[in-house]
Amino acid sequence: MQENSHNRFKFITLVFSLFLIVSAITRTVLLIKSIDMVDLTLVQLIQIYLIGAFYDFVAVSYLVIPFIIYLLVLPQKFFMHKIHKYITYIFTYFLLFTLVFYSFSEWFFWNEFSVRFNFIAVDYLVYTTEVIGNIRESYPMGILFSVIALIAALIFYTIYKFNYLENILKDEGGFKLRLKPALLYLMLPIVFSMGVTQEFSKISKDQYNNELSKSGLYSLFAAFRNNTLDYNSFYLTENEENVFSNLKTLVDTDNSVFLNSKKNDIVHNIVNTGEEKDYNVMVLVVESLSGKFLESLGGYKGLTPNLDSLAKKSLFFNNFYATGTRTVRGMEAITLSLPPTAGRSIVKRPDNHDMYSSGFIFRNKGYETKFIYGGHGYFDNMNEFFSNNGFDVVDRTDFSDKEDTFHTIWGVCDEDLLNKTLKEADLSYKAHKPFMNFIMTTSNHRPYDYPNGRVDIPSHSGRNGAVKYTDYAIGDFLKKAKAKPWFKNTIFVIVADHCSTSAGRTELPLDKYHIPMIVYAPDIIKPQIINKLSSQIDIMPTLFGMLNWSYKSKFYGKDILNPSFKERALVGTYQKLGLYKNDSLTVLSPGKKIQSYKVIKQNIFSTEYKEISTDKETKDETISYYQGASTLHKKRLDRYDN
């Protein structure tokens, strides 16, 4: 009896073995996929596989917890029953199918983002309708599921032929004999939870190596755990009084006056002399419009003929950066003029009503303000955010069948979206109201489907076609807008939400944040190239400067066109918080770490860094931006109180 007393826990050994093998194969495939980007020294390869296996072991130790409890408490009589035998077979096949499916999912996620599962994957698990729909529209799911089912069947047949499951089902041990191995297995995740973090994966300066040494499943667990990150707990801090003293200096301008002497209050009046303008404003935020897609920024030729032509007729900001890598990051930066904060974007946080939003400022000046989106605005909490921060919402539910001529799971095509925008502008004009419309496109998103016959790249053939279609739709939109009576009194801002990818050899590759911004108003603005280093948080202050407005501000951004503008860009992920200034990038990381890098070489496709020491002034400035933003939000001092 003693010999067979632990047989049922051989099933746990089987799960561990299968997971480690599948993960090793997955890691190898991903390595081959990115072979040109990986540091291929022998030491690095050994580290990738050993540390990767360790993380896989940690991940599966969490995964098997319910199985261990089940095997521990299941009565011997039922365990030995014939019915349980078939249940075991069915469950084992289901488990194999899931493991193979997990491996395929890792491939597709890596193919899209060049990272293991992370915060993005957590968000995707929340919005299953859009994500599953996107997958179905992007990939041949019938074929994929058939291949996965076949691979799982072959593995199951191998296990069956070696009678592994039969031996497991011969367990003869009682509860007391089962308790010891169960407790040993259950101790593993407890021990790992106390000492294991993602820091062990930092084996190289090459970010691809670091990502390959992770486990996708463990990274997913970690992303859930780090859904929110308290700045003071995880990042370098300074004395609060010094932080806000620095912050006031950083947000101050030559035409601003602080309204009170409170140490943690950055509210100030921006004062412009002369007549205020009531130009209409269209802020067109384009999905994933990387700088590399524009020839006028040194990118690919022929993908954006309309935007490249428009850049010559506009204010063209050619040294402009996104604050983050997600749409919601771009939205918060543009509307709130805030730097990225650790953890979730403010757009997705529950406590985000009545923020100090540009929407309220426009409304206070008598404008109609609308957020216009071709998808369902519940995605990423967009409707909730915009409707409570000074905007009316127009989303997919407001499009009639006639207005929706073509759509994907993400929303109507960009032509339909922009035609709807024209109608909304007409309504405001007829009501004798100036308008500010914030428009978010969707066509430049996988599955890259769009109406046929618009561009010379077939629909559903990849990113380049979607970029060219979006460019076509924008050109068509502006052509139609020129015939409108409100056109001559309208400023059009065209900017990306983020780049098409955020992956690079370094943790914050600046080329993956470099985006275009075009401000077009032929009857108002003279064409000019603006090469000042700036970012999305500067859009609204710059527009307000063009409108010659005086207003109360809690913005971090400044008017780029003001001669006193000091160049810098704030960029980040949900964990890394960076300040780019004077050809140096300084990065704050969890674990109260700070690192600085000199930008040796940069173009629209790549960035080369050299690590340098961080001087005190740069350290204080970086901390002041991010600790200040976190503190103001935590204390609800970033709200609209006019």
FIKE-288942 format. One line per field, with one value per residue (C-alpha): y, x, z. Coordinates in Angstrom, 1 decimal, m for minus. Each point is the difference from the previous one (the first is absolute). Layout:
% residues N
py <- Y / ...
px <- X / ...
pz <- Z / ...
% end
This chain:
% residues 642
py <- 0.0 / 2.4 / m0.3 / 1.2 / 2.5 / 3.1 / m1.0 / 2.5 / 2.8 / m1.2 / 1.9 / 3.2 / m1.1 / m0.5 / 3.5 / 1.5 / m2.0 / 0.9 / 3.7 / 0.2 / m1.8 / 2.1 / 3.2 / m1.0 / m0.7 / 3.3 / 1.9 / m1.5 / 0.9 / 3.6 / 0.2 / m1.2 / 2.5 / 2.9 / m1.4 / 3.2 / 2.0 / m2.4 / 0.0 / m3.5 / m0.6 / m3.4 / 1.5 / 1.9 / m3.0 / m2.1 / 2.8 / 0.3 / m3.7 / m0.5 / 3.1 / m0.6 / m3.6 / 1.3 / 2.5 / m2.8 / m2.2 / 2.9 / 0.6 / m3.6 / m0.3 / 2.5 / m1.6 / m3.5 / 1.3 / m1.0 / m3.4 / m0.7 / 0.8 / m2.2 / m3.0 / 0.5 / 0.0 / m2.3 / m3.2 / m3.2 / m1.8 / 2.6 / 0.4 / m3.7 / 0.0 / m0.7 / 3.3 / 1.9 / m1.7 / 1.5 / 3.4 / m0.2 / m0.8 / 2.9 / 2.5 / m1.0 / 0.6 / 3.3 / 1.0 / m0.9 / 2.0 / 3.0 / m0.3 / m0.1 / 2.9 / 2.0 / m0.6 / 1.2 / 3.0 / 0.9 / m0.1 / 2.4 / 2.3 / 0.1 / 0.5 / 3.1 / 1.5 / m1.8 / m0.6 / m2.7 / 0.3 / 3.3 / 2.8 / 0.1 / m3.7 / 0.8 / 2.7 / m2.4 / m2.5 / 2.6 / 1.0 / m3.5 / 1.0 / 2.4 / m2.2 / m3.3 / 1.8 / 1.5 / m3.5 / m1.5 / 2.7 / m0.1 / m3.8 / m3.2 / m1.3 / m3.2 / m1.1 / 1.1 / m1.8 / m3.1 / 0.1 / 0.6 / m2.9 / m2.3 / 0.8 / m0.5 / m3.3 / m1.2 / 0.9 / m1.7 / m3.2 / m0.1 / 0.3 / m2.7 / m2.4 / 0.1 / m0.7 / 3.0 / 0.8 / m3.6 / 0.0 / 3.2 / m1.5 / m3.0 / 2.2 / m1.9 / 2.6 / 1.4 / 3.7 / 0.1 / m1.4 / 2.5 / 2.9 / 0.2 / 0.3 / 2.4 / 2.3 / m0.1 / 1.1 / 2.7 / 1.4 / 0.8 / 2.9 / 1.4 / 0.1 / 1.4 / 2.8 / 1.3 / 0.3 / m0.2 / 3.1 / 0.8 / 1.5 / m3.4 / 0.4 / 3.1 / m2.0 / 2.4 / 3.5 / m1.6 / 0.1 / m3.0 / m2.1 / 1.1 / m0.7 / m3.5 / m0.9 / 0.7 / m2.4 / 1.2 / m1.5 / 1.5 / 3.4 / m0.2 / m0.7 / 2.9 / 2.4 / m0.8 / 0.6 / 3.3 / 1.3 / 3.1 / 1.1 / 2.4 / 2.5 / 0.5 / m3.7 / m1.0 / 3.1 / 2.4 / 2.9 / 3.3 / 2.4 / 1.0 / 3.7 / m0.1 / m2.0 / 2.6 / 2.9 / m1.6 / m0.9 / 3.6 / 1.1 / m2.7 / 0.9 / 3.8 / 2.1 / 3.6 / 0.9 / m1.9 / 1.0 / m2.5 / 0.6 / m1.0 / m0.9 / m3.5 / m2.3 / m2.8 / 2.2 / 0.7 / 1.9 / 3.1 / 2.5 / 0.1 / 3.6 / 1.0 / 3.6 / 1.0 / m1.4 / m3.7 / m2.1 / m2.4 / m2.3 / m3.4 / m2.8 / m3.6 / m2.3 / m3.1 / m2.7 / m2.7 / m3.6 / m1.2 / 2.7 / m0.5 / 2.6 / m2.7 / 0.0 / 3.6 / 0.7 / 3.6 / m1.4 / m2.1 / m3.1 / m2.3 / 1.5 / 0.1 / m1.2 / 3.5 / 2.2 / 2.2 / 0.5 / 0.7 / 2.5 / 1.5 / 0.4 / 2.5 / 2.1 / 0.0 / 0.4 / m3.3 / m1.1 / m2.4 / m0.7 / m1.0 / m2.9 / m2.1 / m0.4 / m3.7 / m3.2 / m0.2 / 2.0 / 1.0 / 1.4 / 2.3 / 1.0 / 1.0 / 1.8 / 2.1 / 0.8 / 0.3 / 1.1 / m2.4 / m2.3 / m3.7 / m1.5 / m3.4 / m2.7 / 0.6 / 3.1 / 2.5 / m0.7 / m3.5 / 0.9 / 0.2 / 3.3 / 2.1 / 2.3 / 3.8 / m0.1 / 3.3 / m0.7 / 2.2 / m1.0 / 2.1 / 2.9 / m0.1 / m0.2 / 2.9 / 2.0 / m0.8 / m3.0 / m3.2 / m2.8 / m3.5 / m3.3 / m1.8 / m3.6 / m2.7 / m2.8 / m0.8 / 2.6 / m2.3 / m1.6 / 1.2 / 2.1 / 2.7 / 1.1 / 0.2 / 2.1 / 2.4 / 0.5 / 1.0 / 2.3 / 2.5 / m1.9 / m1.3 / m3.5 / m1.1 / m3.7 / m3.0 / m0.1 / 3.5 / m1.2 / m0.9 / m3.0 / 2.5 / 1.6 / m3.3 / m1.2 / m2.1 / m1.1 / m2.4 / m1.1 / 3.2 / 2.3 / 1.7 / 0.7 / 3.3 / 1.4 / m0.6 / 1.5 / 3.1 / 0.4 / m0.1 / 2.6 / 2.3 / m0.4 / 0.7 / 3.2 / 1.1 / m0.4 / 2.2 / 2.6 / 0.1 / 0.6 / 2.9 / m1.6 / m0.3 / m3.7 / m2.1 / m3.6 / m2.8 / m2.7 / m3.5 / m2.2 / m3.8 / m1.2 / m0.2 / m3.0 / m3.7 / m1.6 / 2.9 / m0.2 / 2.9 / 0.6 / m1.3 / 2.3 / 2.9 / m0.7 / m2.2 / m2.4 / m2.7 / 0.0 / m2.5 / m0.2 / 1.7 / 3.2 / 1.9 / m0.2 / 1.2 / 3.0 / 0.9 / m0.3 / 2.2 / 2.5 / m0.2 / 0.5 / 3.1 / 1.5 / m0.6 / 1.5 / 3.2 / 0.3 / m0.2 / 2.3 / 2.8 / 0.2 / 0.7 / 3.6 / m0.6 / m1.2 / 3.4 / 0.4 / m3.4 / m1.3 / m3.7 / m1.9 / m3.4 / m2.1 / m3.6 / m1.6 / m2.1 / m1.9 / m3.3 / m1.9 / 0.7 / m2.8 / 0.7 / m1.0 / 2.5 / 0.4 / 3.4 / 0.1 / 3.7 / m0.8 / m2.0 / 3.2 / 2.3 / 1.0 / 2.7 / 3.1 / 2.2 / 3.2 / 1.0 / 3.2 / 1.7 / 3.2 / 0.3 / m1.5 / 0.5 / m3.3 / m0.6 / m2.9 / 0.0 / m2.1 / 0.6 / m3.2 / m0.2 / m2.5 / m0.6 / 1.8 / 3.2 / m0.1 / 1.7 / 2.8 / 0.7 / 0.1 / 2.4 / 2.1 / 0.1 / 1.0 / 2.7 / m1.2 / 1.0 / m2.9 / m1.7 / m3.0 / m3.1 / m1.3 / m1.4 / 0.8 / 3.4 / 2.0 / m1.3 / 3.2 / 2.2 / 1.2 / m1.0 / m3.6 / m2.4 / m3.2 / m3.4 / m3.1 / m2.2 / m3.6 / m3.2 / m3.5 / m1.1 / m0.5 / 2.0 / 3.8 / 2.0 / 3.6 / 0.7 / 3.2 / 1.4 / m3.3 / m2.0 / m2.4 / m0.5 / m2.8 / m0.7 / m3.7 / m2.0 / m0.9 / 3.7 / m0.1 / 2.7 / m0.3 / 2.5 / m0.6 / 2.3 / m0.2 / m0.8 / m0.4 / 0.3 / m0.1 / m0.9 / m3.7 / m0.5 / 1.5 / m0.7 / 0.7 / 0.2 / m0.4 / 3.1 / 1.1 / 2.1 / 3.6 / 1.4 / 2.6 / m2.6 / m2.4 / 2.8 / 1.0 / m3.5 / m0.8 / 3.3 / m0.6 / m3.5 / 0.2 / 3.3 / m1.5 / m3.0 / 2.1 / 2.5 / m2.9 / m1.9 / 3.2 / 0.9 / 3.3 / m0.6 / 0.7 / 2.7 / 2.5 / 3.0
px <- 0.0 / 2.8 / 1.4 / m3.3 / m0.9 / 1.2 / m1.1 / m2.7 / 2.5 / 1.9 / m2.7 / 1.5 / 3.4 / m1.5 / m1.4 / 3.3 / 1.9 / m2.4 / m0.1 / 3.8 / 0.5 / m2.7 / 1.5 / 3.5 / m1.2 / m1.9 / 3.1 / 2.0 / m2.5 / m0.1 / 3.7 / 0.3 / m2.7 / 2.1 / 3.4 / 1.3 / m0.9 / 1.4 / 3.4 / 1.2 / 2.9 / 0.2 / m0.3 / m3.1 / m1.6 / 0.6 / m1.5 / m3.0 / m0.8 / 0.9 / m1.7 / m2.9 / m0.4 / 0.0 / m2.8 / m1.9 / 0.4 / m1.3 / m2.9 / m1.1 / 0.3 / m2.9 / m1.9 / m0.2 / m1.4 / m3.6 / 1.2 / 1.9 / m3.0 / m2.2 / 2.3 / 0.4 / m3.7 / m1.4 / m1.2 / 1.9 / m3.2 / m0.9 / 3.7 / 0.1 / m3.4 / m0.3 / m1.8 / 2.9 / 2.3 / m1.9 / m0.2 / 3.8 / 0.5 / m2.3 / 1.5 / 3.6 / m0.9 / m1.6 / 3.1 / 2.3 / m2.2 / 0.2 / 3.8 / 0.4 / m2.5 / 2.0 / 3.2 / m1.7 / m1.4 / 3.5 / 1.2 / m2.8 / 0.5 / 3.8 / m0.6 / m2.2 / 2.0 / 3.4 / m0.5 / m1.4 / m3.5 / m0.2 / m2.4 / m1.4 / m1.0 / m1.8 / m2.0 / m0.8 / m1.4 / m2.5 / m1.3 / m0.7 / m2.6 / 2.4 / 3.0 / m1.5 / m1.7 / 3.4 / 1.6 / m2.8 / 0.3 / 3.8 / 0.8 / m1.4 / m1.4 / m1.4 / 3.3 / 1.9 / m2.4 / 0.3 / 3.8 / m0.1 / m2.4 / 2.1 / 3.2 / m1.8 / m1.3 / 3.5 / 1.4 / m2.9 / 0.5 / 3.7 / m0.9 / m2.7 / 2.3 / 2.4 / m2.8 / 0.9 / m3.6 / m0.7 / 2.7 / m1.2 / m3.5 / 1.4 / 0.5 / m0.7 / 0.9 / m2.3 / m0.4 / 2.9 / 2.4 / m1.2 / 0.4 / 3.8 / 0.5 / m2.9 / 1.4 / 3.5 / m1.5 / m2.2 / 3.1 / 1.6 / m2.2 / 0.1 / 3.8 / 0.1 / m2.5 / 2.3 / 3.1 / m0.5 / m0.4 / 0.5 / 3.4 / 1.7 / m0.7 / 2.2 / 2.9 / 1.1 / m0.1 / m1.8 / m3.7 / m0.7 / 2.2 / m1.8 / m3.4 / 1.1 / 1.2 / m3.5 / m2.9 / m3.1 / m2.3 / 2.0 / 0.1 / m3.8 / m0.2 / 2.4 / m2.0 / m3.2 / 1.8 / 1.5 / m3.3 / 0.6 / 3.3 / 0.3 / 2.7 / 1.3 / 0.3 / 1.8 / 1.9 / 2.6 / m1.4 / 1.2 / m1.3 / m3.5 / 0.7 / 3.1 / m2.0 / m2.7 / 2.5 / 1.7 / m3.3 / m1.2 / 3.2 / m0.4 / m3.6 / 0.5 / 0.0 / 0.9 / m3.7 / m1.3 / m0.8 / m0.4 / m3.3 / 1.1 / 3.0 / m1.1 / 2.9 / m1.9 / m2.2 / 1.3 / m3.1 / 1.0 / m1.5 / 1.2 / m0.4 / 0.0 / m0.7 / m2.1 / m3.2 / m0.9 / m0.9 / m2.8 / 1.4 / m1.5 / 2.3 / 0.2 / 2.4 / 0.4 / 1.8 / 1.2 / 0.3 / 3.7 / 1.4 / 3.7 / 2.3 / 1.7 / m3.1 / 0.5 / 2.6 / 0.1 / 1.5 / 2.6 / m2.3 / m1.4 / m0.8 / m3.4 / m2.2 / m1.3 / m0.1 / m2.8 / 1.7 / 3.4 / m1.6 / m1.9 / 3.1 / 1.3 / m3.1 / m0.1 / 1.8 / 1.9 / 1.5 / 2.8 / 1.5 / m3.2 / m0.6 / m2.8 / m0.1 / m0.8 / m0.7 / m3.8 / m2.9 / m1.2 / 3.4 / m0.2 / m3.5 / 1.0 / 3.0 / m1.9 / m3.1 / 1.5 / 3.5 / 1.4 / 3.1 / m0.4 / m0.5 / 1.0 / m2.6 / m3.2 / m0.8 / m2.2 / m2.6 / m0.4 / 0.0 / m3.3 / 0.8 / 0.3 / m3.0 / 0.3 / 3.7 / 1.6 / m0.9 / 0.3 / m3.6 / m1.1 / 2.1 / m1.5 / m3.5 / 0.7 / 0.9 / m3.4 / 1.0 / m1.9 / 2.4 / m0.3 / 1.9 / m0.7 / 1.0 / m1.0 / 0.1 / m1.8 / 1.2 / m0.3 / 3.2 / 2.9 / m2.5 / 0.1 / m3.7 / 0.1 / 3.2 / m1.1 / m3.6 / 1.2 / 2.8 / m1.7 / m1.0 / m3.2 / 0.5 / m0.7 / 0.9 / m1.0 / m3.5 / m0.7 / 0.8 / m3.1 / 0.1 / 0.5 / 3.0 / 1.6 / 1.1 / 3.0 / 1.2 / 2.2 / m0.3 / 1.8 / m2.5 / m1.1 / 2.6 / 1.8 / m2.0 / m3.3 / 1.5 / 1.2 / m3.3 / m1.8 / 2.4 / m0.9 / m3.7 / 0.7 / 1.9 / m2.9 / m2.4 / 2.2 / 0.3 / m3.7 / m0.4 / 2.4 / 2.4 / 3.8 / 1.0 / 2.8 / m0.2 / 2.4 / 0.0 / 1.5 / 0.6 / 0.1 / 0.8 / 3.8 / m0.5 / 0.1 / m1.8 / 1.0 / m3.3 / m1.4 / m2.2 / 1.3 / 1.1 / 1.2 / 3.8 / 2.3 / 0.7 / m2.7 / m2.0 / 0.9 / 3.6 / 1.8 / 0.8 / 1.3 / m3.3 / m1.9 / 2.4 / m0.5 / m3.8 / m0.1 / 2.1 / m2.5 / m2.9 / 1.6 / 0.6 / m3.6 / m1.2 / 2.0 / m1.2 / m3.6 / 0.6 / 1.3 / m3.5 / m1.5 / m0.8 / 1.9 / 3.3 / 1.8 / m0.6 / 1.2 / 3.4 / 0.6 / 2.5 / 1.1 / 2.1 / 0.6 / m1.2 / 3.2 / 2.3 / m0.9 / 2.4 / 1.9 / 2.5 / 3.7 / 3.4 / m0.4 / m2.9 / m1.0 / 1.2 / m0.6 / m0.6 / m3.1 / m1.4 / 0.8 / m3.3 / m1.2 / m2.0 / m1.5 / m2.0 / m1.8 / m2.1 / 1.0 / m2.0 / 1.4 / 3.5 / 3.1 / 1.8 / 3.1 / 2.2 / 0.2 / 3.0 / m0.3 / 0.0 / m3.6 / m2.8 / m3.7 / m0.4 / 0.9 / m2.8 / m2.8 / 2.2 / 1.3 / m3.5 / m1.1 / 3.0 / m1.1 / m3.5 / 1.6 / m1.9 / 0.5 / m1.0 / 0.7 / 2.3 / 1.2 / 1.6 / 3.5 / 0.3 / 1.0 / m0.6 / 2.7 / m0.2 / 0.8 / 3.6 / 0.6 / m1.0 / 2.6 / 0.4 / m0.6 / m2.3 / m1.5 / m0.3 / m0.8 / m1.6 / m2.2 / 3.2 / 2.8 / m0.2 / 2.4 / 1.1 / 1.7 / 1.9 / 3.3 / 0.7 / m0.3 / m2.7 / m0.4 / m2.2 / m1.7 / m0.8 / m1.7 / 2.4 / 0.9 / 2.4 / 1.2 / 2.2 / 1.1 / 1.0 / 1.7 / m1.6 / 2.9 / m2.0 / m3.6 / m2.2 / m3.6 / 0.8 / 2.5 / 1.7 / 3.5 / 0.8 / 2.9 / m0.6 / 1.2 / m0.2 / m3.0 / 0.8 / m1.9 / m1.9 / m1.4 / m0.8 / m1.9 / m1.9 / m1.0 / m1.2 / m1.9 / m2.0 / m1.1 / m0.2 / m1.8 / m2.6 / m0.6 / m0.4 / m2.4 / m2.1 / 0.0 / m1.1 / m2.5 / 1.7 / m0.1 / m3.8 / m1.9 / m1.3 / m1.0
pz <- 0.0 / 0.9 / m3.6 / m1.5 / 2.8 / m1.9 / m3.5 / m0.4 / 0.5 / m3.0 / m1.9 / 1.5 / m1.2 / m3.5 / 0.0 / 1.1 / m2.7 / m2.8 / 0.9 / 0.1 / m3.3 / m1.8 / 1.5 / m1.1 / m3.5 / 0.0 / 1.2 / m2.8 / m2.7 / 1.3 / 0.1 / m3.6 / m1.0 / 1.5 / m0.8 / m1.5 / 3.2 / 2.6 / 1.6 / m1.0 / 2.3 / 1.7 / 3.5 / m1.0 / m1.6 / 3.1 / 2.1 / m2.2 / 0.3 / 3.7 / 1.3 / m2.4 / 1.3 / 3.6 / m0.8 / m1.7 / 3.0 / 2.3 / m2.3 / m0.2 / 3.8 / 0.2 / m2.8 / 1.7 / 3.3 / m0.8 / m1.4 / 3.2 / 2.2 / m2.2 / 0.2 / 3.7 / 1.0 / m2.7 / 1.8 / m0.9 / m1.1 / m2.6 / m1.1 / m0.9 / m1.7 / m3.7 / m0.5 / 1.5 / m2.5 / m2.9 / 1.7 / 0.4 / m3.7 / m1.1 / 2.4 / m1.0 / m3.7 / 0.9 / 2.0 / m3.0 / m2.3 / 2.3 / 0.3 / m3.8 / m0.4 / 2.6 / m2.1 / m3.2 / 1.9 / 1.1 / m3.6 / m1.2 / 2.9 / m0.6 / m3.7 / 0.8 / 2.9 / 0.2 / 3.8 / 2.2 / 1.4 / 2.0 / 1.0 / m3.6 / 0.3 / 3.3 / m1.7 / m2.9 / 2.5 / 1.2 / m3.5 / m1.3 / m2.7 / m1.8 / 0.4 / m1.0 / m2.9 / m1.0 / 0.1 / m2.1 / m2.6 / 0.0 / m0.1 / m1.5 / 3.3 / m1.4 / m1.3 / 3.1 / 2.4 / m2.2 / 0.1 / 3.8 / 0.5 / m2.1 / 1.9 / 3.3 / m1.2 / m1.0 / 3.4 / 1.7 / m2.1 / 1.0 / 3.7 / m0.4 / m1.8 / 2.9 / 2.5 / 2.0 / 0.9 / 0.8 / 2.5 / 1.6 / 0.4 / 2.0 / 3.1 / 3.2 / 2.7 / 2.6 / 0.9 / 2.5 / m2.5 / m2.6 / 2.4 / 0.0 / m3.8 / m0.2 / 2.6 / m1.7 / m3.3 / 1.7 / 1.7 / m3.3 / m1.0 / 3.5 / 0.0 / m3.5 / 0.8 / 2.7 / m2.0 / m3.8 / m2.1 / m3.7 / 1.0 / m0.6 / m3.7 / m0.3 / m1.4 / m2.8 / m1.4 / m2.9 / 0.7 / m2.3 / 2.2 / 3.1 / m1.5 / m1.2 / 3.5 / 1.4 / 0.2 / m1.8 / 2.7 / 2.9 / m1.8 / m0.2 / 3.7 / 0.7 / m2.2 / 1.9 / 3.3 / m1.3 / m1.3 / 2.1 / 1.2 / 2.9 / m0.9 / 3.5 / 0.6 / m3.2 / m1.3 / 1.1 / 2.1 / 1.3 / 2.7 / m1.1 / 0.5 / m2.2 / m2.6 / m0.3 / 0.1 / m3.0 / m1.7 / 0.1 / m1.7 / m2.6 / m0.9 / 0.3 / m3.2 / m0.8 / m0.2 / 3.1 / 3.6 / 2.9 / 1.8 / 3.5 / 2.1 / 1.0 / m0.4 / m1.8 / m2.2 / m3.6 / m1.2 / m1.9 / m2.3 / m3.6 / m1.2 / m3.6 / m1.2 / m2.9 / m1.5 / 0.7 / m3.0 / m0.4 / m2.7 / m0.2 / 0.9 / m1.4 / 1.8 / m2.2 / 1.9 / m2.4 / 1.2 / 0.1 / m2.4 / 0.6 / m1.3 / m2.2 / m2.3 / m1.1 / m2.7 / 1.3 / 3.3 / m1.8 / m0.1 / m2.6 / m3.4 / m1.5 / 3.0 / 1.0 / m3.1 / 1.4 / 3.4 / m1.6 / m2.3 / 2.9 / 2.1 / m2.5 / 0.4 / 3.8 / 3.2 / m0.1 / 3.3 / m1.0 / 3.5 / 1.7 / 2.4 / 1.4 / 3.8 / m0.1 / m2.0 / 0.3 / m1.4 / 3.5 / 0.8 / m3.0 / 1.0 / 3.5 / m1.1 / m2.6 / 2.0 / 3.4 / m0.8 / 2.5 / m0.1 / 0.1 / 3.5 / 1.3 / m0.5 / m1.8 / m2.1 / 1.7 / m2.8 / 1.5 / 3.6 / 2.0 / 1.6 / m3.2 / m0.1 / m0.1 / m0.8 / m1.0 / m3.6 / m3.1 / m0.7 / 2.9 / m1.1 / m3.5 / 1.5 / 2.3 / m3.2 / m1.5 / m2.2 / m0.8 / 0.8 / m1.4 / 0.2 / m3.3 / m0.3 / m2.5 / 2.5 / 3.2 / 2.5 / 3.0 / m1.2 / 2.2 / 2.0 / m2.6 / 0.1 / 3.8 / m0.1 / m2.7 / 1.2 / 3.4 / m1.1 / m2.2 / m3.1 / m1.6 / m1.4 / m3.6 / m0.5 / m2.0 / 1.5 / m1.5 / m3.6 / m2.1 / m2.4 / m2.8 / 1.7 / 0.6 / m3.4 / 1.2 / 3.4 / 1.9 / 3.6 / 1.0 / m1.7 / m3.2 / m2.7 / 0.2 / m2.9 / 1.8 / 3.2 / m1.7 / m2.0 / 3.4 / 1.3 / m2.8 / 0.9 / 3.7 / m1.0 / m2.2 / 3.0 / 2.2 / m2.8 / m0.5 / 3.8 / m0.4 / 2.4 / m0.4 / 0.3 / 1.2 / m1.2 / 1.3 / m2.6 / 0.4 / m3.1 / 0.0 / m3.6 / 0.6 / 2.4 / m0.6 / m1.9 / m2.3 / m2.0 / m1.9 / m3.1 / m3.3 / m2.8 / 2.1 / 0.0 / m2.1 / 2.9 / 0.5 / 3.2 / 2.7 / m1.3 / 2.8 / 1.8 / m3.0 / m1.8 / 3.1 / 0.4 / m3.7 / 0.4 / 3.0 / m1.9 / m2.8 / 2.4 / 1.5 / m3.4 / m1.0 / 3.3 / m0.5 / m3.6 / 1.1 / 3.0 / m2.4 / m1.4 / 3.4 / 1.2 / 3.2 / m1.6 / m0.2 / 3.7 / 1.1 / 1.2 / m0.8 / 2.2 / m1.3 / 2.5 / 0.9 / 3.2 / 0.1 / m2.3 / m1.7 / 2.2 / 3.3 / m0.2 / m0.2 / 1.3 / 2.9 / 2.4 / m1.3 / m3.6 / m1.0 / m3.7 / 1.2 / 1.5 / m2.9 / m1.6 / m2.5 / 1.0 / m2.7 / 0.7 / m3.2 / m0.5 / m3.3 / 0.7 / 3.5 / 0.2 / m2.2 / m0.8 / 2.1 / 1.3 / 3.8 / 1.1 / 3.7 / 2.2 / 1.3 / 0.7 / 0.2 / 3.3 / m1.9 / m2.5 / 1.9 / 1.5 / m3.6 / m1.4 / 2.8 / m0.8 / m3.7 / 1.2 / 2.1 / 3.0 / 3.7 / 2.2 / 3.3 / m0.4 / 1.9 / m3.2 / m0.1 / m3.7 / m1.5 / m3.1 / m2.4 / m2.1 / 2.9 / m0.3 / 3.7 / m0.6 / 1.5 / m2.0 / 1.6 / m0.4 / 2.6 / m1.1 / 1.8 / 0.3 / 2.9 / 2.0 / m1.6 / 0.3 / m2.2 / m0.5 / m3.4 / 0.0 / m1.4 / m1.9 / 3.2 / 1.2 / 3.8 / 1.1 / 3.4 / 0.7 / 2.7 / 2.8 / 0.4 / m2.9 / m2.3 / m3.2 / m2.6 / m3.6 / m2.5 / m3.4 / m2.3 / m3.2 / m0.9 / m3.1 / m0.6 / 0.0 / 2.8 / 3.1 / 1.4 / 3.7 / 2.2 / 3.8 / 2.0 / 3.6 / 1.0 / 1.1 / 3.0 / m2.1 / m2.4 / 2.8 / 1.9 / m3.1 / m1.0 / 3.5 / 0.3 / m3.2 / 1.0 / 3.8 / m0.4 / m2.5 / 2.3 / 3.1 / m1.7 / m1.3 / 3.4 / 1.8 / m2.8 / m0.6 / m3.8 / m0.2 / m1.8 / 2.6 / m2.1
% end
